[in-house]
Amino acid sequence: MAPSDPPKFRAVGYVRVSTEEQGDSGLGLEAQRLAISSETQRRGWELVDIYTDTASGRTLNRRPGLEEALQTLETGGAAALVVAKLDRLSRSTMDFSSLMERAQRKGWAPVVLDLGVDTTTPAGELVATVMMGVAQWERRAIGQRTKEALAVRKAEGATLGRPRQLPDSVRKRISRLRARGKNYVQIADVLNAQGVATAQGGRQWYPSTVRKILLSSQGT
């Protein structure tokens, strides 16, 4: 009895267009589908399905087609996600890096035809590793720029953090109670007894909260 052929490597495709008009007319979709089906056929892979999103955003959020493709991959229905171009999957290096990290954890392979990203091969895995390194650098660079910008604003005297939400009238009331010789505990008790709302809309005042407000009012 002849041995049976080994099972084919299974893959799913993903295509996307960014406007409703393109989705309705099919412009761009057929070219993406053709590239995916031709490449999987060339490799001898079984193309399980091609999932589609139209009028979706630039990030990986709110894409039902992509989520369905990922569910197929992560439930064992396929082992690779094939896209014709990177910008059909993500226009953010950091988003794509997160997707590659997810693929590593879940055990499937992203294949991006226009960039040669293909973690089923050593060369493609190298390209993916370089892209993940670039994304990590980008995250750090953004963090550093944000830190430097905040330092400049602080040096210029800008108030950082969430804006004050406590009415001035409550601040003045706390200051007057303090001027009359009441301590933090007594001031908190008065505010609680009078049902005064906190900055976040709560009804429970604490001595530590009173102290912070007094200090901030004094500019320290």
N, C-alpha and C positions, 0 to 999 in steps of 0.2 A: 504494500500500500504506500503510495507516494506521500511524502511529508507535506503537511499543509503549509501554505505561504504564511510567513510571519505577519502579524497585524500591521497595517499601515500607521505611520505617524499621523495623528489627527490634529488639525488646526482649525481655528475659526478666524474669519476676517472681520474687519471693522471699517466702515466708510462713514464719512460725515460731510455735510455741506453746511454753510454758515447762514444761508438765507432761505426763506420760505419759497422764493421764486425758483432757486436752484433745486430745492427739494421737489417742487411740483413738476418741473420740466425734466428733471433727471440730469441736468447739466453737471458734469463733474463726477456724478455717482458711477456712471457706467465705466468711465476711464479708470476709476479706483477699483471697481469690481474686476475689470479685465486684468489689471496689473496683479491683483491678488490671486485670482484663479489661474492665470498663466504661470506665476511663480510657484504656486503650490503643486500644480501639475508637473512642472519641470522637475521639481524635487521628488516627485512620487508620493506626496502627502495626500491624505484624505481631507478635503475641505468640508467640514461638517456643516457650516452655515456662514453667512455674511450678515452681520448686524449693522443697522443703519440709524443714524441720528440726523435730524434736520433742524435748522434754526437753533442750535445749541450754543452755549457760551464757550469762551476760550478756555475755561478751566475744566477739570474732570468732573465737576459737580453737575447735577441735573441733566444727566444723559442716560435715559432709560436703555437705549441700545447698547451702550458701553457696559452698563451694569449687568445687562443680561448676558453679554459676552463673557464678562468676568465671572459670573455665576457658573456658566458652562465650564470654564476653565477650572474653577476652584472646586467643582463637584466631580471632576475627573472626566468630563465629556470631551475635552481636548487638551493638548499639551502646549500649544503655541497660539499667540494672538498676532495676526499679520495685518499690517496697515501699509498702504502705498506710500504715504508721506507722513513725516513727523507732525506737521502742522494739522493734519486731520485728527491726530490723537491729542496733541497738546502744543500750545504755543509758548508754554512756560517750561524752561529747563528744569526748574525745581519740581513742577508737577510731574514731569516725565521721570525724574529721578525717584520720586516717591512711588510711582507705578512700578519702576524696575525693582525697587526694594520690596514692594509687595509681591512681585513675581518670584523673587528669590525665596521669600518666606513660604509662599504657597506652592512652589514647585512647578511653575509654568514659564514659558519663554516668550518675551516680546520680540517681534521681528518687524523692523522698520525698513522697508525696501530702499527708500531713497538715500538713507544714511549708512546702510550696511550694518545696522544694529541687529544682531541675531545671536542671542545667547545659547543657541543650539550648536554654535561653532566657536572654536577658540578665538578666531579673528574678530568675530562679531561680539564676543564677550569682552574682548579688550576694548573695543569701541564703546560699549556700554559702560565699562569701568571708568573710562576717561570722561564720559559725559556725566557720570555720577560725581566724579571728582570736581568737575566744573560747577555742577549744581551746589556742591558743598561749599566751594569757594564763594559762589554767588550769595549763598545764605549768610556766610560770615561777613562778606563785604557789605551787604545791606545792613547787618547788625552793627558793624563798625561805623558806617555812615550815619545811622540813626543815633548811635551813642554820641558821636561828635556833634551832630546837629543839636541834640538836647543840651550838651555842654555849652555850646555857643549861646543858646537861648537862655540858659540859666545865668551865664556870665552877663548877659544883657539885661538881666533883671526880670525875665519872664517867669510867670508862675507855672510850674509844671504839674502834671497829674490832673485828676479830675477837678473841674471847677467847683468852687464852693456852692453848695445848694442850701445852706442854712440862711434864712432871711436875716437881714441886718437888725431887724427889731429884736430877734431872739438873741443875737450876739450882744446887743446893747443891754438887754435884760440881764444876761449872765454877767456882764461887766459891772452893772449896777449892784447886783447881789454880792459880787466879790468886793466891791468898794465899801459895802456896808459891813464887811468883816466876816461874811459867811465862807466856810471852807468848801472844798469840792463836794464832799458828801452831802452837806446841807443844800448846796445849790442843785445837785441832782435830785434830791428829795422834793424840792420846791417845784422843779420842772415836771417831775413825774406826777405830783399832786395836781398840778394845773393842766395836765394832759397836753403839754407842749410836744409837738412832733420833732423828732430828730432830723438831721440833714437827709437821711435816707427814708424818711416817712415813718420811722418806728416810734414806739411810745415808751421805750425804756431808756432812761438816761443813766449813765455810769459816771462815777467820779473821774475816771481816766479820760472820758470823752469831754467832760467839762474842762479839765486841765488842758487838753489839746486845743480846744477852741480859744481859751484865754491866751495861750501861748501864741497861737497863730494870729490872734487879733493884735498882739503886741509886736508882731513881725519877727518872732524868734522861732 
